[in-house]
Amino acid sequence: MSGWTFLTNHAQVFLCVAKNQRLTAKQIAATVGITERAVQRILDDLEDAGYISRSRDGRKNVYEIHPERPMRHPAQQGRAVSDLLEILGEAHEETVPSPSS
């Protein structure tokens, strides 16, 4: 298998946070396969762009995702990141309402 993937590390980190908003950078790094430092830079990027917010719960960060934010690439103009979460089956009650609600 070649070294490329369909989703960027930014997307992978965002998906991890969407699944579990209490993961540590170390846990995210292990899941994505990148360094903790790279995870911290990506989390900073996501926060600066408004895709996530961080708050503290004791010594841990807790993340809130903002699924209404638009996708960044012009090819996905008019689509929100919630669409990506839904397509990948990562949507949950806090991010995307289920069709029955």
C-alpha positions as CSV (number, residue, x, y, z in Angstrom):
1,M,0.0,0.0,0.0
2,S,1.3,3.4,-0.9
3,G,1.8,6.2,1.7
4,W,-1.1,8.4,0.9
5,T,-4.6,8.5,2.5
6,F,-7.9,10.0,1.5
7,L,-8.2,12.2,4.6
8,T,-5.6,14.7,5.9
9,N,-4.3,14.6,9.4
10,H,-6.4,17.6,10.2
11,A,-9.5,15.6,9.2
12,Q,-8.3,12.6,11.2
13,V,-7.8,14.7,14.3
14,F,-11.2,16.4,13.9
15,L,-12.8,13.0,13.5
16,C,-11.1,11.8,16.7
17,V,-12.4,14.8,18.6
18,A,-15.9,14.3,17.1
19,K,-15.9,10.7,18.4
20,N,-14.6,11.5,21.9
21,Q,-14.3,15.1,23.1
22,R,-12.2,14.1,26.1
23,L,-9.3,12.3,24.3
24,T,-5.8,13.5,25.2
25,A,-3.3,14.6,22.6
26,K,-1.4,11.4,23.3
27,Q,-4.5,9.3,22.6
28,I,-5.3,11.2,19.4
29,A,-1.6,10.9,18.2
30,A,-1.7,7.1,18.7
31,T,-5.0,6.9,16.8
32,V,-3.9,9.1,13.9
33,G,-0.3,7.9,13.8
34,I,1.4,11.2,14.2
35,T,3.3,12.9,17.0
36,E,1.7,14.6,20.0
37,R,3.3,17.9,18.9
38,A,1.7,17.5,15.4
39,V,-1.7,16.9,17.1
40,Q,-1.2,20.1,19.2
41,R,-0.5,22.1,16.1
42,I,-3.5,20.7,14.3
43,L,-5.7,21.3,17.4
44,D,-4.4,24.9,17.4
45,D,-5.3,25.2,13.7
46,L,-8.8,23.8,14.2
47,E,-9.4,26.1,17.2
48,D,-8.0,29.2,15.4
49,A,-10.4,28.5,12.4
50,G,-13.4,28.0,14.7
51,Y,-13.9,24.2,14.1
52,I,-13.3,23.4,17.8
53,S,-13.3,25.1,21.2
54,R,-11.2,24.0,24.1
55,S,-12.1,24.2,27.8
56,R,-10.4,22.8,30.9
57,D,-11.9,20.1,33.2
58,G,-9.3,19.9,35.9
59,R,-6.0,19.0,34.2
60,K,-7.6,17.8,31.0
61,N,-8.8,19.6,27.9
62,V,-12.3,19.0,26.8
63,Y,-13.2,19.9,23.2
64,E,-16.4,21.1,21.6
65,I,-16.8,20.7,17.9
66,H,-18.6,23.2,15.7
67,P,-20.1,21.0,12.9
68,E,-21.9,24.0,11.3
69,R,-18.6,25.4,10.1
70,P,-18.0,25.2,6.4
71,M,-15.7,22.9,4.6
72,R,-12.5,24.8,3.6
73,H,-11.9,23.5,0.0
74,P,-13.7,25.3,-2.8
75,A,-14.9,22.0,-4.2
76,Q,-17.0,21.6,-1.0
77,Q,-18.4,25.1,-1.1
78,G,-21.7,25.3,0.8
79,R,-21.1,22.1,2.7
80,A,-20.6,22.0,6.5
81,V,-18.2,19.7,8.3
82,S,-21.3,17.9,9.7
83,D,-21.8,16.6,6.2
84,L,-18.3,14.9,6.4
85,L,-19.1,13.5,9.8
86,E,-22.4,12.1,8.5
87,I,-20.8,10.6,5.4
88,L,-18.1,8.9,7.5
89,G,-20.6,7.6,10.0
90,E,-19.1,9.7,12.8
91,A,-22.2,11.8,13.5
92,H,-23.6,11.6,16.9
93,E,-26.5,13.2,18.7
94,E,-24.4,16.2,19.8
95,T,-23.1,17.0,16.3
96,V,-25.8,16.1,13.9
97,P,-29.5,15.5,14.8
98,S,-30.7,12.0,13.8
99,P,-33.4,11.9,11.1
100,S,-36.0,10.8,13.7
101,S,-35.6,14.0,15.7
